[in-house]
Every structure is written in structure tokens, then in C-alpha cells.
Amino acid sequence: MKLFYHTRNICRHNYLLDVLCGSCRYLSSSCRFEKGIISAHKQLTQRGDRVIIIGGGDGRTAIAAANLVGSDGKVWIFEGGDRSCLQISRLLDAKGLSSSCSVRHAVVGPLIDVYGGDCQEALSLSPADLPECDILELDCEGSEIEILRHLCIRPRVIIVEIHPFHFSEEPTWVFNRLQEMGYRVVYRSGHDGIEIDHDDCLELLARSRIYGGIMLKNGATTPVVVAAVLNLER
């Protein structure tokens, strides 16, 4: 039944030509889950950086960030699902990265869509209370709006996975807010790492306003990932 539901929505909200062409290019591009965020880290995260990840998921981006910052850096992961917290901790232990990483069972900002287990016992944190860091990763299923709205820190880089179908603001709100905060977008991709230009980015955001599973002809899929660097000349 669930497969039928997703198939119906893909057919309803995607263009047939995009799905046909995009699927071929997607499969030939060695795409994988969370590759968009991981690629952004590879381009912008440096050894010794302090990284905050809000929405740890299955731990892939945390592992990527931890490998990049090395023993001189630090990664803090805030995850609302208790099952995901346990999974991330076990992965970090298995990879020998637990000494440079900290996993907290916590929800930052509003509770919108936590799918990694039970969040009833999670600590609730205000975005204004986040500690200083060099890299901020937001993969928090719509909570990115309130986090960016109330963020007090100004990390060197902000990486955001954007979920327009989870918030009422315009799909371009994140871009406008980053600019207001003094940031310049330097990276745009689909969820699985196919990089896109500004126009394709806007199209993906607009078309994912109602349904999250959108694909372009080049294989890029939603949700959109953007990374922005702080403009120090301001």
C-alpha cells in the first residue's frame, strides 16, 4: 500500500520526461543517500573544525565530518530519535571516531518530523543556545526555518537540507535568510550529490512545495542541499 502511495505521488507530481531521463543519469552518477551533504562537507569542512550537526539521521554525515576534522576537531550531533542516537553512537565507536564526537538525544527548535525512533525523552534546545562552531549542518525536516530565524552564532559555513513541504514559508526563504545573515551560497545539489545551478535549484524547491519526491532531467532529486560561507568583508 505504501509503495502504491509513493508511486502515485511520483507520477502525479513529476514530469514523465524528467523521471525517465533523470533516473538514467541518477543511476550512472554513483549517487547515494546523503551524498549532497557529504559532498558539501568535503568541499568546505577543514581539519580542526568544530562541527554541529542537527538531525544526525543514520550517522553518515557525522562520520564524514569526523574524518575531515580529524583528532584536532570536534563534532556534536543533536538527534531527536532515540534509535538513531544509539545507531550513530555504535557507528562512531566502530569507526574509532567516538573520541572526537558527541551524540546528544535532543531536538533543536520545533519538533516537526523526527523519524529515528522515540523523541519523548529528548532534550529540547533553543537555536539561540547553540554553541559556537565552524560548520553548522541542518538536516532537520523543516525545523531549519526556525533554527535559522533564531540563530545567534555565525559559523564559517552553514549546510542546509531544505524541506519546503514541511514549512509554510516560501521555498526560497532559506536563501533569503542566509543572505540577510551575511552568507553567500557556494554549493547547490540534489539530495544525492548531483550538483545543480541556481535555476535548477529554484525549480526543485518550487516543485517540492507540495510533494518531496521530485527529480530533474539531470538526475538531481529533492530535498535540495545548499552550503553557504560567511562573507567576512561585510
Summary of the structure (lengths in Angstrom):
residues: 234
radius of gyration: 17.2
end to end distance: 53.0
largest distance: 53.9
contacts: 803
relative contact order: 0.18
helix: 39%
strand: 21%
